[in-house]
Amino acid sequence: MTQIDNLNFPELLTQVVGAIENLKSSYGEFATHPSMKSDQAKVSAVLEELTDRLENNFPYFHPSYAAQMLKAPHPVAVAAYLATMMLNPNNHSIDSSPATTQMERDVLKQIAAMFGYPEEFLGHLTSSGTTANLEALWIARELQPTKKIAHSADAHYTHARMSEVLGTTNVSIATESDGRMSLDELEKELKTGEIGTIVATLGTTGLGAVDPLAEIIELAKKYGARVHVDTAYGGFFKLIADNHLAPETARHFAALKDADSIVVDPHKHGLQPYGSGAVFFRDISIGKFYKHDSPYTYFISDDVHFGEIQLECSRAGASAAAIWATLKVFPLTEQGLGSALIPTVNAAKNWHKLLLDSDSLMPYQKPELDILTYLPRVDSLTKLDEISHEILVQAGSGSKAQQIHLATYIVKPEALQARGFKLNADAKNARILRSVLMKPEHETWVPALHNKVQEIARQLIR
Ligand SMILES: *Cc1c(COP(=O)(O)O)cnc(C)c1O
């Protein structure tokens, strides 16, 4: 089956490549240096080899890929990125990116407004969620050098690793049976007076769980701690929280406005290619920690250059252009980008319902966003691990059109027990199945995905 789309993608590419070539020629002709000359047939052959080699991939763009956090960017992002990349502006300084620095400012304003942040904030795009979180933790350390950073046991591993890089101590807080940070455990740590910053995750990478941010902010106030929110994955769900997520979940998204810092990845749910993260700070005075002198970069403007308020130096102006263009087509509203997120949540909800009624599969827990975890109905951890893996292998085999792609997730016996499963704990941990249903097309694909996985599970546990 081929993709049925209303956009003529090749035509859009021809449009932007032509426009940029015209722009270039408006500066007058010059001869390409012989060292840069290449043979059309040779380049074409290399590109043919490239596209052949790209066969060796999973179909991240296709709804049959219901595995990890991966999907193809929207064509508008690709065309905007390509057009801008041909000129290759660097959003490090205004000198090296007058147009795309302005686009980045526009984009940041829109994202900050989505979170309910005040008009004055400090923020910028980054190359990744990892870099964005590193900056937030670095500021946390600069503000309270002797204090610790607390995050949930299910937080992204980057927080523990970056604490190590920064030379700060991190504390892992246990999660409840819904995958959310335990408030009791958090308060115990806060009572020691040693916690400087709490990292809350809205949309954990494994389970898509939303930490109880509203209460975390209250506790932080009570004990004089700061709050950083990692919404690398979940941030854009703010657009649909009030009308399409559980009221309890929506309440925590509403609390984002009070967080000291926030990270979101446009390359996860913002339809962007990789290389697109963002970090926001509520208190603009933290800009002083970024202060540095650069004898060669900042010339044409006294306005703030992104290079003066970020850890990275060079950064693709094309990334800013790609989001800017994407948000023109899919604005940050429920009807805009939100309309691509509602079906992902429905997909997870609907598959969860099917799993409750299945004779061979069951849900691990109720999905809060669009990440679903589930397992075969077996009686021991050893079998659970073996059969989960076998389901993944069998689902992914057969012809390309028959394959469906799933992921696994490792759980401990205590986590299974906490969710009411009574399995013989004959192993230290076991794999269960996990599907990130992040493409809106997943909504209509769920029954077929479920039937196929269920059929395989039935055969294996019979
Ligand atoms: C993906 C993710 C990260 C890491 O971001 P990268 O963009 O992959 O570097 C951090 N935290 C959470 C919650 C994530 O989902």
The ligand as an ORCA input file, in Angstrom:
! r2SCAN-3c Opt
* xyz 0 1
  C      13.601     11.704     24.375
  C      13.674     12.172     25.777
  C      14.826     12.774     26.295
  C      16.109     12.851     25.509
  O      15.949     13.709     24.434
  P      16.786     13.521     23.060
  O      16.126     14.507     22.172
  O      16.602     12.103     22.632
  O      18.198     13.843     23.346
  C      14.793     13.262     27.582
  N      13.680     13.139     28.338
  C      12.557     12.563     27.881
  C      11.360     12.488     28.758
  C      12.517     12.050     26.578
  O      11.403     11.443     26.135
*
